[in-house]
Amino acid sequence: MSRFLLVDIGAGTMDVLYIDDESETHYKAVVKSPVIDIAQKAAAIEGNLIVTGCEMGGGPISNVLRQQAETHEVVMSASSAATIHHDLARVRSNGIRVVEDVDAEALVGDSNYNHLIIQDLQTERLKGIVEGFGVPFSFDVVGVCAQDHGVPGPGVSHLDFRHNIFKATLDKEPFAHALLFRGSDVPNYLSRLSSIAATAGGLPCKEIYVMDSGMAAIQGASMDNEARSRQNFLVLDVATSHTLGAAITGQEIAGFFEYHTRDITFGRLAGLLQELADGRINHKKLLEEGGHGAYIRRHFGFKAAEVIIVTGPRRALVQDLNLSVPMVLGAPFGDNMMTGTAGLLEAIRRRKG
């Protein structure tokens, strides 16, 4: 018997899937993302702050902490400060005091500070969700996905660095599950996934896996029934923060692109899908126009694409996109919000053989 807990941590939502493969039951939930939940709690705190924890997704929580530092003292542990930026000098430039983790822990309980813990995996909150399913908070396998740009070296942009990680892996093994890691094997340069794996180590489970959410989305969309019998198809995941398109041929990833959802237009999206399938998409050009990156290793031609599987919480944004290839609304496990968790589960299944 195996009990799986799959968690997709996004910018807007956290998607949770529980699977018991012996009883063939599954339960699922879509809730507020950890970064929004923690940012709202931080914004409600009045007075000085001591922040501990580890690196998590930034955005809302980073903005709140910068604002708090304008009127009150904000002290962050070095580990948690990486949420704002890996260059701690830049964190300090926002008026935030960064101290060693042990020094931060010494301030916890000091009446002069309110304590805030930041981390992508909120164990007690997750426990409440799972127990709300009516099942024990105990698992054989836990899988978590989130977006991780990694920690680039001097002079390398985080977008180029992320692109190079994917390229080096997919050139050797062109499958999404090649970018799934056991919790103990996460490369140090994938700092956010490393933090998630370390936190997951405190969960009651036997095995831990982590994965970039972009790769999980590609794998999950490919599990939709509309894709199973296709040789050449495109997937499009329109998430809260990022939109990701991928070309799949014979179950292999032929290429993909990422773009910030807030910046993309109907016209550009249509062009990107055609360029991707035709093998004309270019990473550097995409970055110059404000995109997030692209990868291409082979192509089958847009005219040969059989279907476009569309998933993601903001997929309604592209419902009027007019293309010659039919578009269908994907729903792995009967729910488009389970794209990431379904991808995680399939990646783990393939990795475990």
N, C-alpha and C positions, 0 to 999 in steps of 0.2 A: 504494500500500500504506500502511495506517496501523496502527501498533502502539499500543495504548492501555494505560495503567496506571491503574487506578481504585483509590483507597484510601479506606475509610470508617473514620475514627478515632473509636471509641466509648469509653465509660467502662470497659467490661469487655474488649472485643476490638478488634482492628484487622483489618478484612476487606479482602483484597487480590484484585483480579481483573485478569488480563492477557488482552487480546484482540488477536489478529492477524487482521484482517478479510480479508486476502488468502488465508491458508491456512485460514480459518474454524476456527481452534482457539482455545480459551481454557483458562486454568489459574487456579486459585483457592486461597486459603489463609485460614484464620481463626486468628489468633494473639493472644497476650496484648497488651492495649492498651499504648501507649507510657507512659501515666501510671502504670500499675501496674508496668511493667518498670522505669521510672526510679525510682519510689518504693522498690521493693525494693532496688535498687542503693544508693540514698541511705541506707536504713535499715541497710545492712551496713557503712557507712563509719564508722570511729571517728576522732574528732579534729575539728579545725576544718575548715570548708568554705568554698570560694570557688565560687559558683554563677554561671555565665554561660549564654548562650543567648538565648532569647526567650520570649514568652508562650506557654503551652501550657495544656491542660486542667488544672484544679487538683485539688481533692479529695485523693486519697491523697498526692501529692507535697507539697502545701501542708501537710498534717498532719504529715508526716515532718519537714519543714524547721522547723516550729514546735517540734516535740519536740526536734530536734537543738539548737536555739537555747537550750534550757533548760540544757544541760550543756556546750556548746561554742560557740565563736564561729562564726557563720554570716554570711558576707558575700555579698550578691547584687548583680549588675548591675541597673541600673534597668529594663532591658528584660526580664530574667528575673523580676524582682520583681513585675511585673504579673500573673504567674501567681497569686500569692496575693491581691493586690487592686490595683486601679488607683490607689487612694489610697495613696501610698507611706508616708504618715504612719501608716496602719493597719498596714502591713507592719512598720515600725520598732517599733510598739507591742508586737510579738511578740518583741522582743529581737534582731531581725535587722538587721544594718547594711546599708543600701542605699547604693551608690556609683555614680558615673557609669560607663558601659560601659567607657570607656578605662581608668579606674582599676581596674576589676575585671580587665581583661585583663592589667594590669601585675602583678597578684598571682598569675596563673597561672604555675606553676612554682616559686613560693615554697614552700620545704620546710615552712613552718608550716601550709600548707593542703593539703587534698585537693581536687581539682578535679572538679566535677560540671557537665555540660552538660545543660540541659533544653530540649526542643523536641518538638513533636508528630511531626515527620518525622525519624526516626532514619535518616539516609541509609545508613550501613553495614549496619544491621540489615535495612533494606528491600532493599538490594542482595543480601544473603545469601538472602533469601526468593525474590526473582525469579530469581537464578541457580540456586536449587534447583529451579525449574521446568524448567531446561535451556534457557533463552533468554537472549539478551544483555541487559544492563542498559542499554538504550537505547530511547527511545520517540519517537513522533511527538507524542503527546498524553498529558499527565498530568492527572488529575482527582482532587481530594481534597475530602472533606467532613468537617466537624466542627461541633459546636454552638457558636455564638457569640452571647453576649448583647449584645455591643457595649459601647461606652463612653458611658453616659448623661450628660447634663448635670446640673448641680446641682438637687437636689430631684426628680429623675426616677428611679423605680426601674428596675433593669435589666430586670425583667419587662415593665413598661410600654414601655420603650424598644424591646425586641425585638418586642413586639406592634405598635408603631407602624411599625417598619421593614417588617414583613410587610404590614400593612394598606395603607400608602402604595403599595407595589409591586403587590400583588394587586388593589387597587381599579382600577388601570390595566390590568394584564395578568394575568388570573386563572389563570396556569399556573405550575407549580413551577419550570420552567426560567427564568422571569423573575428568579429569585433566584440564578442561576448567574453568576459573574463571571470574566472573564479575569484572569489573575494580575496584570496591570499596571493593572487597573481596579477593584480592591477598594477600597471607601470606607474612609477612615482610621478611621471610628468602628467598623468591624468589625475590631477589633484582633487577635483570635486568627486569623481567616482571613487577615489581612494578614501575620502572622508566618509562617503556613503557606505562603503564596504566595512570600514572600521566601526561605524555606528551599528550596522546590521549584525556585526559580530556579537552584539549584546542581546540579540533576539533569540528566542528559543527555537533553534533550527539546526539541522545537520549540515546543510550546504548553502553557500551564498554565491550568487552570480550578479554581476553588474554589466551594464551595457549603455552605450550612447543611445539617447532616445531617437535620434534620426535613423540609426540603423534598425532599431526596434520597430519604428513606424514602417520602414520599407518592408521588413519581414512580415509584420502584421497585415499590412494591406495585401501582400501577396498570398495571404491565407484566406482571403475572401473567396466565396464560392465562384464568383464571376471570373476569378483569375486562375482557378485550379486547372482548367482545361486549355488554357491559352499558352501559346509558344512565345509570342512577342506582345508585351503590353506595357503600359505606363501606369505608375501610381502617383497620386498627388495627395499629400497630407497637409491640410491647411490648419495649422495650429495657432494658438493665441499669439505667440511671439514669432515663430518661424514657419515659412511654407517650404516644403520639401517635395521635389519631384524626382522620380527615378524611372529608369528604363530597365525592364527585366526581359531577358531572353533565355529560354530553357532553364529557368530558375536562377540563372546567374545575374548579378548586377552588371549591366552594361555601362551605366553611368548615372549620375544624379546631380542635382543642384539644390542649393539652399538660398533663401531670400527672406528678408524681414517682411512679415505679413503686412505691417503697416505701410510699407513702401511700394509694394508690388501693384501693378495695374493689370486690367484685363488684357490689354494689348501686349504688354511685355510678357505676361504669363503664357499667353498663346504662343508667342515667339519662342520662349524658353523651352516649352514642351517639344516644339518642332525641331529646334536646334539640338536638343538632347537626343531625340530619336535619330536625327540625321547625322549625329556625330560632329556637329559644328560648334557646340558650346565650348567656351573658353574661360578657364578659371580667372586669369588676370583681367580679362575684359569685364567679367562679371563683377569682380571686386571694384574696378574703376567706376562702374556705374552705380555702385552702392549695394550690390548683392553680397551674399555671404560666402559664396564659393561654389565650385563645380568640379566634377571628376568625370572623365570619359575614358573607357578602355576599348569599347567596340560599339558598333551601331547596326541597326537593322532597317532604318529608314522610317520616317513618320507614316508613309503610305502603307507600310507593313504592320503597323500597330493595330491590334485587334480590339483593344478597349482601353479606356482610362479609368482606373479605380480611384475614386475620390473619397477621402476620409478626413477626419479632424473636426474639432469643435467649431471652426469657422468656415466649414466647407460651403455654407450657403452663399459666401462671397463669390463663388465661381459657378453658381448654378446657371447663369445666363451666358457662360462662355460658349461661343459658337465655333466648333471645330468639326472637321470631317470624320474624326474618329469618335465613336459613341462613348459617352461618359455615363458611368453608373455610380451610385452612392454605395460605397463599400461598408460592410458591417460585420467584421470578424466577431464571432461569438454573438451574432445578432445585435451588435451595438457598435456604432462607428467610434465611440469613445474608448473602446477596448482595443484599438489598433496597436498601441504600444505594448499592452500587457499580453495580447495574443502573440505578438512578435517575440517578446521575451520567452514565453512558454515554448514556442516552436524552436527558438534558438537554443534553449536549454535541452530540449528533446534531441536536437541534432548533435549538440556537443556531447551529450551523454550516450549517443548512439542508440 
